[in-house]
Amino acid sequence: MVHSVLMVALVLTAPPSIPPPQGDEVVSAASRLEQVFARSAPIHGGLSEGPAAAIDGTIYFSDIPMGADRGMILRFDPQRMRTTVFTDDSHKSNGLAFADDGTLIACEGADGGGRCLARWDVRSGKRSVIVDRYHGKRFNAPNDLCIDRRGRIYVTDPKYVGPEQRELEHRAVYRVDSDGSVSELTHALSKPNGLVLSPDERTLYVADTDNGSERIEPNAPPSAPGPMKVFALTLDVHGRVIDEPRSLIDFGIEPGCDGMTVDSRGRLYLAVRTPQRPGVMVLDPVDSHEVAFIPTGPANQQAANAVGLPSNVEFGRGAERGMLYITVDQGLWRIALRAVGRRE
């Protein structure tokens, strides 16, 4: 555990090459992206991910490297404009979320990571594993999560990187109950990624982000890319899926949605990694129409050297409830909105 200062008072506005936001209902045309953190640690590759708002209003997020580097969880304090290292060994954490008791829940991925759901006591820095198996078999690479009012954790388990041999047949969406029991909700999606609950917790939205490339068996050829969609799954009061996934948006062959969040009115905020139009798409899930769009990078880029690709989004809390935090490339950005998050 390390609590050292990485950067103080970094506030850079988006360069002119990034188009202004659109959608007056959600964001003012005068509002601009601000960068509040850029990686400076000597780790290589990967990206920032999983912003999560703590009860005190600070923002925790993952800095995920490739290969042997261990990865970090960072903490941004919007009052002091200071980013510190919460831990310099994140076990390759990806998605993060805070439970109602103030503990931090982390999805730990593959490529040398923990391949589990872990809990951090943010005061003591103590980490403990919540669960790392389903039916006795190790998870593939837990990616993202959300938590309902009863403390049940919904988690996606795809696999994008890492040499680890898969034990589970499916890349599925699971629910982890407070007693640690694990239930598979669906494996109908090809490669489930980001997810979020609707404000009434009766719909679970999940991104299917299948970029192919994984060798499911050691000697098998790489798989071809698959669906790039966002689905809605209807839940009953017990947190079980009760119908077939309903497609909300199809990105076709372009890279689609990674992480997502929801505002107090139930609108979806999708981190879209398409090089031709990278940014946060705000979608009305009732009829799937685009309400607003917040660009995070230049338009019409070539995929090989694209920049400004967002990975995940989260609203702040308390006085920051109208601030949207976005992990982009290897940094943390934010923008003030007219909308607010669903949590106080």
N, C-alpha and C positions, 0 to 999 in steps of 0.2 A: 504494500500500500504506500502510495506517495501522494502528498498534497502540496505540490509545488506550482508556482505561478508560471504559466506558459506565455501569456500575452496580456497586456493591459491596454484598455481603451483603444482597441482597433475598431474603427468605424469607417468603412469605405463604401461609398455609394456605388451602385451598379454602373458600369461603363456605358457610354452612349450606344455601343453596338448592341446592347440588350434593349429590345423594344419596351415601351411603357406598358403597364398593366391595362387590361380592358375589363369592363363590367362594373358600371357605377353602383349597382346594387350591393356589391361586395367590397369593392376597393375604389378609392378616389383616384382619378387620373393623375393627381399630383403626388400620390404616394410612391415611394421608390424603395427598392431593395437596398438593404445595408448589410455589408459583410462584417461580422463581429468576431470571427475567428478564422485563421488560416493555419494549416499545419506547419509547424516549424521543427518538430521532433525528427530525428534522423531515422525514420522508418520509411519503408518503400512500398509503393503501389497501393492498391486498395482504394478505399473511399471512406468518407464520414457517413454515419447512418444513425437511425433510431432515436431522434430527439424525444425527450420525455420531460414533462414539467413536474417538478417536485412541489410539495405542499407550500414550501417557502417561496415559490416563484422562480427558483433557479432552474436552468435547463441542463440536463445530463444528456450526453450523446456519445456514440461509439466512434472510435477512429480505428478502422479495420485495415491492417496491412496484409500483404500476401506473404506466404511462405513462413519462414522461421520467426519473424518478428511477432511479438506476443499480442500486440494491440492494446488500446487504452480505452478507458471511459473517462470523459472529460466533463467538467462542470462549469457552465457559464453563469455568472452572476450579473443580471441586468442592472442592478442598482449600482454596483461598483465597476461595471463594464470590464470584468476580469474573468479570464478562463484559467482554471487550475486542473491539474491531473487528479482525478479521484482515485484511479488505480492504473498502474503501468503494466498490469497483467490482467487483461479483460477476459482471457480464455476465448478470444475471438468473438466477443459479444457483437451482436447485430441489433435487432430490435430491443427497445427498453420500454418499460412502463412502470408507473408507481402504483402500488397497492394502497388501499385506504389507510393502512397502518403506517404509511410512510416508508416502507421498505421498497427497494428497487428490484424489479424482476427483469432478468436479462435472458434473451435467447442467445445461447452460445453455439456457434456454428462449427463446421469442420475445418479442414486445412490446419490441423494441429490444435483446434479448439476443443471446448468441453462437450459439444454435442448434447446439450442438456438445457433445461430451464434452471436457472440459479437465482437465489435471493441474496441481496446485499443489504446489510444494516449500514445505512449511510453515515451513522454516527461513529460506530466502532470500526467500520471497514471490513467486518467479518462476512465471508461468503459461505453459503451452503447450497448444496444441490437439492432442488425440489424433486425433480424426476428426470431420468435420462433414458428410460426404456418404455416400450409399449409391448405387452405380452412377452417380456423377457428379452426383447431385441432392442439394440441401441437405436436411438433416433438417427435420421440421416444427417440433418444440419438445421436445427430450429432457427427460423428466420425472423419472424415478426409475431407480435402478440397484442392482445387487448384484454381487459379485465372488466367483468360486469359487476353490478352492485352487490352481488352475493359472493364476490371474491373468486368466481370461476374464471380460469384463464383459458383463452382461445389462442391457439398457436398453429402456425404453418410449419411444415417440415419438408421442404424441397431439398435439393442439393445442387449447388452451382460450382463449387470449387473443392479441391482437396483430394488427396490420394486414398482416403479411407474407403474400405470396402463397405458397401451398403449391406445392412442386415434385413431391413424391412422391404417388403415387396413394393409397397406403395409410397408415393409422396403425397401425404394426406394433410387434412386439417383435423386437429384434435381439441378436446376440451379437457382441462385438468381441474378437477374439483378440489375443494379445500382439504379433503382427506388424502390428497395425493393420487387418487385414482384417475386413470386416463381412459377416455372414450374417443374412438375415431368417429368424427362427424361425417366426413365424406372423403373419398379418394377419386371423385368424379372429375376433379380438375387435374390438368396435366402436370403443372408445377406451381403450386400455390405459394404466394409471396406475401405482399402486404395485406392487412385486414383491419377492419374497424367495425364496431357495433353502431347501429342507429341509436338515437337518443332514447327511444322506448325499449331498446334491447331485444326487439322482436325480429330484426334483420341483421344478418352478418354479411358484410361486404368483403369480398376476397378478390385480389388480383391474381390472374393466371398469367405468369410471365415465363413462358417456355422458350428459352434461347437455345435449346438443344445442347449439343456438345458433350453431355455426360456419357461416360462409358459405364452402363449399368452393370455389366459383367466385365471382368478384367480384359478379356480378349475380344470383346464386342466392339464394332466400329462406333464412332460418335453418332449420336442420334441427331436427326434433323430438327430444326426449329419447329415449335408447335404453336398453340394458341397464345395470343396476346390480347386478353380480354379482362373485363371486370365483371364479376358475378354477384348476384344477391341471393342469399340463402335464408329462407324463412325459418325461425326458431320457435319452439314452443316454450312454455314457462320453465321447463326443466333444462333448457339450453340444448335441445336436440333438433337436428335438421328435419323438417317435416315435408319438404317437397324437393323437386329437382332444382339445381342451380339455374337461375334466370340471368341471361346475359344482358348487361346494361350498355356496354360499349365494346366494340371490336376494333382494335388498332391494326388489324390486317397483318402484314408481314413486317411492319415497323416495330421497333422496341416499344413496349407499352408502359403500363403503370408499375411502379415499384411499391413504395409505401403510400399510405393514405391516412386521412383523418376526417372528422365530421364537425360541422358547426352546430350551434344551438338549434337551428332550424332544420337540421338533418341533411344539409347539402354536403356532398362529398368533395374532398380536396385531394386530387390525385397527382402524385409526383410522376410526371411523364418524361421518359428518358429518350424520346425520339429526337435524333440530331436535327431533323428538319424544323422542329418546333419544341425545344425543351422548355419545361416549365410546370407550373401547378395549374391543372385544369379543375375548375369548379363545376360540378355536375349536379343537376337536380335529378335524384334517383327515381322520381315519379315518372318522368317522361324522357329521361336521359338527355335533356338538352343542356348545352353548355351555357352556364350563367356568367362565368368570368374566366379569364386566363391571365396568369402572372408569369411572364417569361423569366427564365433564369439564365439563359444563354442566347447567343445570336441565332437567328433563324437560318435554315438551309445550309447546315454544316455537313461536311463529309464525316462519315461515321468513324474513320480511322483516327482522326485527331479532334473529335468534338469536345467542347468544354461547356461548362454550365449545365451539366446533367444532374438533375435533382434525384435524390434517393428516398427521402422521406420528409414528412411534414408533421407539425404539432402546434397547437395553440398554447400560448402561455396561460398562466393562472393568476388569479387576483387582479391586481392593477394591470397586468399584462394579458388579460383575457382576450383582448382584441389584437394581439400581436401574433402573427404567424411565423414560426421558426421553420427553416428549411435547411436540410443538409444537402449541400451541393459540392460535387467533386470531393475535395479534401478540406472542406470548410463549413462554417455555419453562417447562415444568412437569416434576415428577418425583414418583415414588412408589416406596417400598420394597416389594419383592415377596418371596414365598417361592420363586419360580422364579428361574432365572438364565439369562443369555444363552448362546448356544452358543460364543462366543469367550472365551478366557481374558483 
